Amino acid sequence: MAQKIVNDFSVRIATANGTGSQSANSTFFKALFRMGVCASAKNLFPSNIKGLPTWFQIRASRHGYSALKKHSEINILVNKDTYKKDHEDAAPHSIVIYDSAIMPEQDFNRRDLTYYPIPLTKIATESFDNARIRVLLKNIVYLGVVVELFKLDQEITEGVIRDTFSHKPKVVESNLKALHIGIDYVKNNVPKRDSYYYEKENTGRNNKKVVMEGNAATGLGFVYGGVTVMGWYPITPSSSLAESVIKYCEQYRVDSQGQNRFAIIQGEDEMASLGIVVGAGWAGARAMTCTSGPGISLMSEIAGLAYYAEIPVVIANVQRVGPSTGLPTRTQQSDIGMVANLSHGDTKHIMLFPANPKECFEFANESFDIAEQLQTPVFLMSDLDLGMNQWVCDEFDYPDKPYNRGKVVTEHDLKEMETFRRYFAGDEDQGIPSRTLPGTNHPLASYFTRGSGHDEDARYTEDAHVYWRNMKRLLKKFESSTQWLPKPVVEGQKGARIGFVAVGTSHDAVVESRDQLSQSGIKTKYLRLRSYPFHSDLHEFIDSCDQVIVVDQNRDAQLKELIQLSVANSEPKLLSLAYSDGLPLNAELLTQKTKELLNRE
């Protein structure tokens, strides 16, 4: 047997949607986390409710990598509809565990693979009477196989099951039974013929870390940020974000008399949902909506109204594959170009780019301060990979500073003023005017909000000079906004003249790819953008490089194009690494394409 490989391999489980596989896969992942192992999980699932293929990859890495791995060392085949293709795609010298009760042994004849035939369906059928229970618990049987074959800690795995179903004692009992059946089958029938093992780690790597989906973290961040109104319409992959906001509002936005201190309204479509939010933002509430690309398209006109009328709102965009319906349950960063100038006419919108659940929480929390300080829509640009997968991330630093409502003029302020001009901003104001809130008890407080031409006093006008002056002020406000936005994160090797620029979940693949390139003698530096408009750090970074590779999870190099428009004379240095097939990026792909761009093999 080859040298023992511990906590540094990937497992790919091929199952079917709606068969209970998610519970088994999640238990597997959480058990590794509790063992102290650096682990990551990617769920690749179909857009139907039940029946189509699902793949789940769980990666353990001693180096701390968490990007999708191109090939897995261990393949667990449970889905009879995909096993031939899954078997064909298995990497040379990998392990294949397959359900020999429904998959013919003669189909598994590659000499470069190690096979473990396990009759999962037969075991479940003989162990459980109820047909539906058999389907669900077959996945827990496979987990028992993993526990015994690769030494996933049994006690910890059992603890995860008990915690997951703590309010359902009978479910705990049946899941533990299925787990032990899988363990015992391997003990009695399957000699180990591979080198892969899990072991507990005492490095403290997972201390002060949590397991959380990005959408849940974003929802919690919105609640901590003071949200009181949400208008929404269901769409994958943002629905679970809305459900998280509802859940946390019900926990933390109910007063001592049991009265809800929040309003959540499901609109008839995405356009109506944003309309609800714009109305609430105008009235002084901290209001948000969440959607994905198709919803963003529908919100275009109302987004322009909020921009021009200067109403603070927050829109969370959990990006998915387009165009049109596209692939609703696959990930992409393909709305960057659309959102930057969403709506007709001259509009520019602020975007925030979180890369992990902690940043989802922080940016969601901060987004209301940004929107109210600047009196403008703010777009939080997540994606399906971040939003709907479970991530290991640092514990959250919960905010302890008061909300910043921006330039709100109160009744007391108005008593000291001779006049109030809603859309006037002096030279020192950086383009940001003052606002009053409805209900402010003073004659000067009222003004007319409109999406048509208006002057500094909010009066209707079609005067050409007044229009141009107003548009220039809006641009000044946008350009000054960087002082309130998250700065980019920069890291690099001494003497490196090749740079990477990326946003969001591209980060994990870039980190690993840079290490691979370093082993080939290619030194790099890296700037991760976290907001738009871009800080001056980006200009300085590009100036410090001979070549800058811009990583885009889309076909059309949308991030690169936005950088070219924002940073003068940057085009000659920029190289596009644009790719998206709906799957999270993997480091092997980035490394290969980077070498091709640099003409180095």
SEMAR-781075 format. One line per field, with one value per residue (C-alpha): x, y, z; residue in one letter. Coordinates in nm, 3 decimals, padded with zeros to 5 digits. Example, Ala and Ser with C-alpha at 12.3 -4.5 7.8 and 13.67 -1.06 7.14 Angstrom:
# residues 2
X (01.230, 01.367)
Y (-00.450, -00.106)
Z (00.780, 00.714)
aa (A, S)
This chain:
# residues 601
X (00.000, 00.125, 00.218, -00.066, -00.253, -00.422, -00.673, -00.564, -00.805, -01.144, -01.461, -01.728, -02.070, -02.306, -02.669, -03.014, -03.205, -03.479, -03.340, -03.215, -02.856, -02.819, -02.849, -02.583, -02.348, -02.390, -02.327, -02.009, -01.883, -01.968, -01.802, -01.477, -01.510, -01.555, -01.253, -01.047, -00.988, -00.974, -01.269, -01.489, -01.810, -01.966, -02.319, -02.395, -02.769, -03.035, -03.311, -03.599, -03.759, -03.678, -03.506, -03.227, -02.858, -02.679, -02.307, -02.151, -01.778, -01.615, -01.252, -01.002, -00.682, -00.376, -00.282, -00.611, -00.740, -01.116, -01.172, -01.348, -01.102, -01.099, -01.076, -01.160, -00.953, -01.263, -01.587, -01.905, -02.162, -02.517, -02.719, -02.794, -02.879, -02.534, -02.295, -02.157, -02.058, -01.935, -01.723, -01.588, -01.497, -01.316, -00.950, -00.683, -00.570, -00.875, -01.115, -01.468, -01.732, -02.048, -02.389, -02.339, -02.707, -02.816, -02.494, -02.355, -02.007, -01.897, -01.932, -01.650, -01.348, -01.088, -00.744, -00.638, -00.908, -00.959, -01.316, -01.529, -01.863, -02.114, -02.478, -02.625, -02.978, -02.994, -02.868, -03.128, -03.408, -03.329, -03.289, -03.594, -03.960, -04.082, -03.998, -03.944, -03.724, -03.510, -03.440, -03.351, -03.134, -02.938, -02.729, -02.659, -02.549, -02.291, -02.180, -02.127, -01.907, -01.700, -01.672, -01.522, -01.328, -01.161, -01.182, -01.414, -01.458, -01.761, -01.837, -01.825, -02.040, -02.299, -02.291, -02.363, -02.663, -02.797, -02.757, -02.910, -03.226, -03.232, -03.607, -03.686, -03.577, -03.711, -03.518, -03.201, -03.258, -03.313, -03.015, -02.783, -02.908, -02.831, -02.487, -02.399, -02.523, -02.280, -01.997, -02.060, -02.086, -01.739, -01.595, -01.724, -01.692, -01.453, -01.073, -00.911, -00.708, -00.626, -00.414, -00.670, -00.753, -00.916, -00.763, -00.844, -00.628, -00.529, -00.389, -00.671, -00.734, -01.111, -01.115, -01.332, -01.476, -01.833, -02.008, -02.262, -02.416, -02.355, -02.726, -02.784, -02.489, -02.621, -02.966, -02.823, -02.611, -02.918, -03.097, -02.796, -02.779, -03.129, -03.355, -03.723, -03.877, -03.814, -03.999, -03.918, -04.020, -03.898, -03.617, -03.328, -03.071, -03.183, -03.497, -03.304, -03.162, -03.513, -03.610, -03.310, -03.418, -03.766, -03.623, -03.391, -03.654, -03.891, -03.616, -03.480, -03.739, -04.030, -04.086, -04.167, -04.543, -04.503, -04.551, -04.348, -04.118, -04.070, -04.271, -04.205, -04.408, -04.392, -04.460, -04.628, -04.293, -03.941, -04.033, -04.305, -04.068, -03.815, -04.099, -04.202, -03.845, -03.799, -04.117, -04.001, -03.654, -03.811, -04.018, -03.704, -03.700, -03.392, -03.528, -03.388, -03.475, -03.294, -03.302, -03.088, -03.009, -03.359, -03.501, -03.231, -03.335, -03.693, -03.584, -03.401, -03.655, -03.718, -03.343, -03.307, -03.581, -03.401, -03.072, -03.218, -03.453, -03.169, -03.346, -03.139, -03.214, -03.015, -03.044, -02.874, -02.802, -02.718, -02.588, -02.662, -02.598, -02.767, -02.878, -03.255, -03.351, -03.005, -02.894, -03.079, -02.878, -02.530, -02.298, -02.163, -02.051, -02.227, -02.432, -02.138, -02.163, -02.542, -02.560, -02.283, -02.509, -02.850, -03.138, -03.160, -02.977, -02.660, -02.665, -02.381, -02.439, -02.233, -02.147, -02.005, -01.829, -01.813, -01.589, -01.700, -01.988, -01.812, -01.793, -02.155, -02.247, -02.024, -02.116, -02.489, -02.464, -02.264, -02.471, -02.747, -02.500, -02.351, -02.692, -02.812, -02.490, -02.495, -02.875, -02.848, -02.907, -02.633, -02.597, -02.448, -02.308, -02.299, -02.335, -02.488, -02.161, -02.128, -02.498, -02.613, -02.306, -02.187, -01.859, -01.612, -01.542, -01.416, -01.661, -01.840, -01.737, -02.073, -02.114, -02.100, -02.129, -02.455, -02.617, -02.509, -02.827, -02.639, -02.748, -03.099, -03.236, -03.457, -03.729, -03.473, -03.232, -03.503, -03.585, -03.233, -03.250, -03.391, -03.453, -03.418, -03.310, -03.350, -03.108, -02.853, -02.497, -02.219, -01.860, -01.777, -02.061, -01.902, -02.224, -02.436, -02.749, -02.953, -03.291, -03.586, -03.805, -04.183, -04.359, -04.097, -04.309, -04.192, -04.315, -03.974, -03.955, -04.174, -04.057, -04.179, -03.997, -03.992, -03.810, -03.846, -03.623, -03.585, -03.379, -03.204, -03.538, -03.704, -03.916, -03.995, -03.780, -03.660, -03.391, -03.083, -02.826, -03.005, -03.026, -02.656, -02.560, -02.764, -02.613, -02.261, -02.342, -02.466, -02.141, -01.937, -02.126, -02.058, -01.688, -01.648, -01.815, -01.495, -01.410, -01.706, -01.659, -01.457, -01.098, -00.936, -00.713, -00.362, -00.102, 00.198, 00.546, 00.847, 00.960, 00.647, 00.551, 00.254, -00.072, -00.412, -00.734, -01.057, -01.378, -01.589, -01.564, -01.292, -01.065, -01.021, -00.912, -00.676, -00.506, -00.439, -00.341, -00.083, 00.084, 00.087, 00.239, 00.500, 00.611, 00.667, 00.880, 00.611, 00.588, 00.261, 00.081, -00.293, -00.556, -00.907, -01.159, -01.436, -01.633, -01.712, -01.633, -01.276, -01.033, -00.710, -00.532, -00.632, -00.460, -00.143, -00.154, -00.180, 00.105, 00.323, 00.273, 00.394, 00.086, -00.241, -00.464, -00.828, -01.028, -01.391, -01.656, -01.836, -01.775, -01.745, -01.475, -01.717, -01.485, -01.194, -01.410, -01.520, -01.157, -01.062, -01.337, -01.234, -00.854, -00.703, -00.440, -00.477, -00.578, -00.227, -00.145, -00.471, -00.508, -00.849, -00.896, -01.269, -01.433, -01.760, -01.929, -02.161, -01.928, -01.712, -01.366, -01.088, -00.721, -00.599, -00.798, -00.666, -00.308, -00.335, -00.497, -00.254, 00.043, -00.122, -00.173, 00.187, 00.316, 00.479, 00.442)
Y (00.000, 00.351, 00.611, 00.710, 01.025, 01.208, 01.495, 01.601, 01.462, 01.521, 01.310, 01.345, 01.197, 01.140, 01.112, 01.231, 01.538, 01.480, 01.153, 01.284, 01.306, 01.661, 01.551, 01.281, 01.511, 01.793, 01.555, 01.434, 01.791, 01.905, 01.597, 01.692, 02.047, 01.920, 01.697, 02.012, 01.933, 02.215, 02.122, 02.280, 02.171, 02.235, 02.126, 02.097, 02.045, 02.059, 02.316, 02.070, 01.967, 01.598, 01.328, 01.486, 01.423, 01.597, 01.603, 01.704, 01.754, 01.755, 01.858, 01.822, 02.023, 02.043, 02.365, 02.538, 02.539, 02.553, 02.595, 02.327, 02.055, 01.955, 01.583, 01.394, 01.111, 00.931, 00.890, 00.759, 00.653, 00.624, 00.744, 00.466, 00.723, 00.881, 00.610, 00.533, 00.894, 00.938, 00.626, 00.745, 01.085, 00.940, 01.047, 00.779, 00.606, 00.728, 00.528, 00.433, 00.319, 00.213, 00.068, -00.288, -00.371, -00.154, -00.111, -00.417, -00.518, -00.573, -00.199, -00.127, -00.263, 00.014, -00.108, 00.236, 00.254, 00.090, -00.037, -00.092, -00.251, -00.190, -00.305, 00.012, -00.033, -00.399, -00.311, -00.034, -00.254, -00.534, -00.300, -00.070, -00.149, 00.186, 00.245, 00.620, 00.569, 00.321, 00.585, 00.849, 00.632, 00.470, 00.788, 00.748, 00.391, 00.530, 00.767, 00.466, 00.317, 00.638, 00.635, 00.287, 00.286, 00.627, 00.662, 00.959, 00.993, 00.784, 00.957, 01.301, 01.187, 01.050, 01.381, 01.575, 01.349, 01.401, 01.778, 01.798, 01.608, 01.704, 01.769, 01.441, 01.147, 00.882, 01.036, 01.033, 00.667, 00.560, 00.762, 00.615, 00.268, 00.327, 00.467, 00.159, -00.074, 00.085, 00.068, -00.297, -00.395, -00.261, -00.417, -00.760, -00.756, -00.492, -00.505, -00.164, -00.133, 00.239, 00.500, 00.766, 00.848, 01.115, 01.199, 01.452, 01.762, 01.958, 02.260, 02.488, 02.566, 02.563, 02.746, 03.056, 02.948, 02.868, 02.678, 02.894, 02.958, 03.297, 03.371, 03.308, 03.532, 03.805, 03.784, 03.810, 04.107, 04.289, 04.240, 04.367, 04.655, 04.765, 04.636, 04.686, 04.644, 04.378, 04.350, 04.033, 03.783, 03.420, 03.330, 03.085, 03.136, 03.431, 03.286, 03.138, 03.484, 03.624, 03.330, 03.403, 03.766, 03.648, 03.397, 03.647, 03.924, 03.688, 03.620, 03.971, 04.221, 04.138, 04.365, 04.264, 04.279, 04.034, 04.296, 04.266, 04.562, 04.476, 04.448, 04.180, 04.187, 03.946, 04.149, 04.022, 04.042, 04.180, 04.524, 04.557, 04.428, 04.702, 04.955, 04.854, 04.897, 05.236, 05.362, 05.239, 05.389, 05.724, 05.707, 05.656, 05.279, 05.069, 04.863, 04.589, 04.332, 04.031, 03.869, 03.724, 03.823, 03.793, 03.996, 04.259, 04.298, 04.367, 04.612, 04.836, 05.119, 05.142, 05.134, 05.439, 05.616, 05.546, 05.671, 05.993, 06.072, 05.979, 05.725, 05.485, 05.117, 04.793, 04.519, 04.182, 04.010, 03.640, 03.586, 03.277, 03.162, 03.354, 03.475, 03.437, 03.151, 03.008, 02.753, 02.863, 02.645, 02.717, 02.999, 03.293, 03.655, 03.779, 04.073, 04.304, 04.497, 04.524, 04.640, 04.901, 05.116, 04.959, 05.158, 05.387, 05.717, 05.801, 05.591, 05.456, 05.219, 05.116, 04.746, 04.543, 04.210, 03.970, 03.664, 03.464, 03.451, 03.682, 03.951, 03.876, 03.961, 04.267, 04.414, 04.354, 04.528, 04.821, 04.854, 05.053, 05.306, 05.344, 05.376, 05.637, 05.837, 05.858, 05.846, 05.593, 05.224, 04.985, 04.642, 04.355, 04.122, 03.765, 03.450, 03.104, 02.941, 03.177, 03.206, 02.844, 02.644, 02.580, 02.756, 02.747, 03.108, 03.321, 03.408, 03.737, 04.060, 04.195, 04.571, 04.797, 05.141, 05.332, 05.347, 05.630, 05.774, 06.029, 06.388, 06.379, 06.722, 06.712, 06.944, 07.096, 07.160, 07.324, 07.572, 07.707, 07.722, 07.991, 07.746, 07.377, 07.277, 06.904, 06.860, 07.126, 07.031, 07.283, 07.239, 07.081, 06.829, 06.601, 06.604, 06.474, 06.680, 06.675, 06.509, 06.523, 06.228, 06.221, 06.334, 06.590, 06.858, 07.179, 07.381, 07.364, 06.985, 06.894, 06.850, 06.672, 06.352, 06.287, 06.088, 06.368, 06.673, 06.872, 07.156, 07.196, 07.281, 06.961, 07.167, 07.032, 07.177, 07.102, 07.368, 07.229, 07.391, 07.279, 06.922, 06.909, 07.061, 06.798, 06.510, 06.638, 06.653, 06.292, 06.189, 06.377, 06.196, 05.860, 05.931, 06.047, 05.733, 05.524, 05.672, 05.480, 05.156, 04.844, 04.876, 04.606, 04.342, 04.324, 04.051, 03.938, 03.800, 04.029, 04.134, 04.009, 04.201, 03.985, 04.063, 03.905, 04.101, 03.924, 03.964, 03.743, 03.365, 03.371, 03.434, 03.072, 02.949, 03.247, 03.178, 02.814, 02.891, 03.146, 02.874, 02.642, 02.914, 02.987, 02.623, 02.680, 02.985, 03.243, 03.508, 03.695, 03.954, 03.977, 04.247, 04.141, 04.412, 04.446, 04.741, 04.962, 05.242, 05.126, 05.270, 05.438, 05.123, 04.957, 05.228, 05.190, 04.812, 04.821, 05.073, 04.834, 04.544, 04.463, 04.248, 04.217, 03.910, 03.993, 03.686, 03.690, 03.426, 03.519, 03.500, 03.867, 03.985, 04.221, 04.304, 04.371, 04.604, 04.794, 04.833, 04.962, 05.223, 05.325, 05.326, 05.544, 05.386, 05.045, 04.849, 04.761, 04.583, 04.396, 04.031, 03.866, 03.530, 03.499, 03.161, 03.025, 02.689, 02.728, 02.547, 02.722, 02.802, 02.553, 02.636, 02.390, 02.575, 02.916, 02.792, 02.641, 02.950, 03.184, 03.000, 03.021, 03.395, 03.444, 03.204, 02.988, 02.612)
Z (00.000, -00.082, 00.177, 00.409, 00.296, 00.584, 00.566, 00.219, -00.039, -00.192, -00.195, -00.464, -00.391, -00.685, -00.572, -00.680, -00.571, -00.314, -00.176, 00.157, 00.039, 00.167, 00.531, 00.492, 00.301, 00.552, 00.841, 00.670, 00.625, 00.978, 01.127, 00.955, 01.086, 01.442, 01.397, 01.341, 00.974, 00.720, 00.500, 00.234, 00.065, -00.274, -00.360, -00.732, -00.756, -01.030, -01.070, -01.038, -00.709, -00.718, -00.915, -01.119, -01.044, -00.758, -00.684, -00.357, -00.312, 00.030, 00.030, 00.313, 00.276, 00.496, 00.317, 00.394, 00.036, -00.012, -00.387, -00.587, -00.683, -01.048, -00.970, -00.652, -00.511, -00.384, -00.581, -00.419, -00.678, -00.545, -00.845, -01.096, -01.367, -01.373, -01.258, -01.606, -01.670, -01.311, -01.351, -01.684, -01.533, -01.231, -01.227, -01.278, -00.957, -00.764, -00.547, -00.657, -00.409, -00.591, -00.510, -00.635, -00.574, -00.867, -01.070, -01.257, -01.147, -01.509, -01.574, -01.330, -01.512, -01.529, -01.427, -01.300, -01.029, -00.690, -00.640, -00.333, -00.430, -00.150, -00.194, -00.041, -00.179, -00.068, 00.281, 00.320, 00.185, 00.428, 00.725, 00.696, 00.623, 00.492, 00.123, 00.163, 00.470, 00.273, 00.008, 00.266, 00.487, 00.207, 00.215, 00.586, 00.514, 00.271, 00.549, 00.775, 00.503, 00.502, 00.882, 00.886, 00.561, 00.595, 00.974, 00.991, 01.367, 01.466, 01.795, 01.634, 01.341, 01.581, 01.768, 01.450, 01.379, 01.732, 01.706, 01.358, 01.457, 01.826, 01.821, 01.644, 01.863, 01.623, 01.333, 01.544, 01.622, 01.260, 01.132, 01.395, 01.304, 00.936, 01.023, 01.231, 00.958, 00.713, 00.966, 01.045, 00.679, 00.609, 00.924, 00.827, 00.449, 00.312, 00.354, 00.308, -00.012, -00.027, 00.157, 00.249, 00.612, 00.823, 01.159, 01.428, 01.421, 01.729, 01.548, 01.660, 01.293, 01.340, 01.673, 01.663, 01.331, 01.231, 00.953, 00.773, 00.434, 00.279, 00.246, 00.616, 00.705, 00.476, 00.631, 00.981, 00.871, 00.743, 01.072, 01.270, 01.025, 01.122, 00.848, 00.926, 00.579, 00.318, -00.013, -00.201, -00.465, -00.465, -00.703, -00.686, -00.540, -00.325, -00.165, 00.128, 00.196, 00.228, 00.447, 00.670, 00.708, 00.805, 01.053, 01.222, 01.227, 01.406, 01.659, 01.709, 01.581, 01.813, 02.115, 02.472, 02.396, 02.111, 01.839, 01.521, 01.467, 01.102, 00.780, 00.519, 00.199, -00.092, -00.404, -00.719, -00.899, -00.856, -00.986, -00.722, -00.454, -00.522, -00.541, -00.188, -00.069, -00.237, -00.073, 00.265, 00.217, 00.127, 00.447, 00.658, 00.706, 00.650, 00.363, 00.138, -00.121, -00.260, -00.600, -00.879, -01.238, -01.391, -01.102, -01.140, -01.505, -01.399, -01.128, -01.374, -01.398, -01.023, -00.955, -01.179, -00.981, -00.652, -00.800, -00.943, -00.654, -00.411, -00.196, 00.018, -00.045, -00.044, -00.307, -00.251, -00.583, -00.546, -00.899, -01.105, -01.461, -01.740, -01.984, -01.959, -01.726, -01.783, -01.526, -01.212, -00.972, -01.107, -01.006, -01.204, -01.165, -01.475, -01.347, -01.272, -01.597, -01.580, -01.218, -01.249, -01.470, -01.409, -01.563, -01.864, -01.873, -01.683, -01.369, -01.156, -00.868, -00.568, -00.548, -00.259, -00.328, -00.030, -00.059, 00.246, 00.496, 00.740, 00.473, 00.378, 00.736, 00.757, 00.419, 00.471, 00.808, 00.664, 00.347, 00.518, 00.656, 00.308, 00.141, 00.391, 00.395, 00.017, -00.034, -00.314, -00.391, -00.277, -00.440, -00.242, -00.511, -00.386, -00.598, -00.572, -00.464, -00.170, -00.093, -00.095, 00.007, 00.360, 00.441, 00.727, 00.820, 01.108, 01.382, 01.323, 01.494, 01.598, 01.548, 01.851, 01.689, 01.634, 01.293, 01.065, 00.914, 00.705, 00.657, 00.803, 00.893, 01.203, 01.332, 01.570, 01.279, 01.070, 01.347, 01.307, 00.925, 00.696, 00.415, 00.332, -00.018, -00.069, -00.361, -00.281, -00.186, -00.123, -00.229, 00.106, 00.083, -00.182, -00.379, -00.090, -00.009, 00.310, 00.349, 00.582, 00.671, 00.625, 00.939, 01.039, 01.207, 01.041, 00.740, 00.569, 00.590, 00.295, -00.062, -00.374, -00.467, -00.839, -01.103, -01.358, -01.391, -01.070, -00.929, -00.594, -00.430, -00.567, -00.807, -01.152, -01.425, -01.776, -01.764, -01.945, -01.715, -01.400, -01.531, -01.617, -01.280, -01.100, -01.300, -01.231, -00.859, -00.865, -01.032, -00.772, -00.496, -00.659, -00.706, -00.345, -00.208, -00.190, 00.152, 00.296, 00.102, 00.193, 00.069, -00.143, 00.012, -00.132, -00.086, -00.285, -00.322, -00.308, -00.651, -00.827, -01.142, -01.241, -01.065, -01.019, -00.967, -00.869, -00.669, -00.446, -00.462, -00.728, -00.429, -00.319, -00.661, -00.703, -00.367, -00.457, -00.815, -00.698, -00.491, -00.791, -01.008, -00.744, -00.760, -01.134, -01.061, -01.142, -00.870, -00.839, -00.632, -00.580, -00.523, -00.422, -00.495, -00.237, -00.371, -00.667, -00.746, -00.716, -00.463, -00.570, -00.444, -00.773, -00.975, -00.767, -00.796, -01.175, -01.190, -00.984, -01.229, -01.578, -01.643, -01.454, -01.494, -01.427, -01.324, -01.438, -01.373, -01.693, -02.067, -02.150, -01.904, -01.731, -01.440, -01.675, -01.886, -01.576, -01.468, -01.814, -01.792, -01.441, -01.455, -01.724, -01.950, -01.784, -02.094, -02.222, -01.897, -01.847, -01.947, -01.936, -01.768, -01.822, -01.781, -01.648, -01.695, -01.397, -01.156, -00.895, -01.026, -00.962, -00.922, -01.185, -01.451, -01.341, -01.336, -01.683, -01.835, -01.659, -01.809, -02.151, -02.111, -02.007, -02.274, -02.008, -01.991)
aa (M, A, Q, K, I, V, N, D, F, S, V, R, I, A, T, A, N, G, T, G, S, Q, S, A, N, S, T, F, F, K, A, L, F, R, M, G, V, C, A, S, A, K, N, L, F, P, S, N, I, K, G, L, P, T, W, F, Q, I, R, A, S, R, H, G, Y, S, A, L, K, K, H, S, E, I, N, I, L, V, N, K, D, T, Y, K, K, D, H, E, D, A, A, P, H, S, I, V, I, Y, D, S, A, I, M, P, E, Q, D, F, N, R, R, D, L, T, Y, Y, P, I, P, L, T, K, I, A, T, E, S, F, D, N, A, R, I, R, V, L, L, K, N, I, V, Y, L, G, V, V, V, E, L, F, K, L, D, Q, E, I, T, E, G, V, I, R, D, T, F, S, H, K, P, K, V, V, E, S, N, L, K, A, L, H, I, G, I, D, Y, V, K, N, N, V, P, K, R, D, S, Y, Y, Y, E, K, E, N, T, G, R, N, N, K, K, V, V, M, E, G, N, A, A, T, G, L, G, F, V, Y, G, G, V, T, V, M, G, W, Y, P, I, T, P, S, S, S, L, A, E, S, V, I, K, Y, C, E, Q, Y, R, V, D, S, Q, G, Q, N, R, F, A, I, I, Q, G, E, D, E, M, A, S, L, G, I, V, V, G, A, G, W, A, G, A, R, A, M, T, C, T, S, G, P, G, I, S, L, M, S, E, I, A, G, L, A, Y, Y, A, E, I, P, V, V, I, A, N, V, Q, R, V, G, P, S, T, G, L, P, T, R, T, Q, Q, S, D, I, G, M, V, A, N, L, S, H, G, D, T, K, H, I, M, L, F, P, A, N, P, K, E, C, F, E, F, A, N, E, S, F, D, I, A, E, Q, L, Q, T, P, V, F, L, M, S, D, L, D, L, G, M, N, Q, W, V, C, D, E, F, D, Y, P, D, K, P, Y, N, R, G, K, V, V, T, E, H, D, L, K, E, M, E, T, F, R, R, Y, F, A, G, D, E, D, Q, G, I, P, S, R, T, L, P, G, T, N, H, P, L, A, S, Y, F, T, R, G, S, G, H, D, E, D, A, R, Y, T, E, D, A, H, V, Y, W, R, N, M, K, R, L, L, K, K, F, E, S, S, T, Q, W, L, P, K, P, V, V, E, G, Q, K, G, A, R, I, G, F, V, A, V, G, T, S, H, D, A, V, V, E, S, R, D, Q, L, S, Q, S, G, I, K, T, K, Y, L, R, L, R, S, Y, P, F, H, S, D, L, H, E, F, I, D, S, C, D, Q, V, I, V, V, D, Q, N, R, D, A, Q, L, K, E, L, I, Q, L, S, V, A, N, S, E, P, K, L, L, S, L, A, Y, S, D, G, L, P, L, N, A, E, L, L, T, Q, K, T, K, E, L, L, N, R, E)
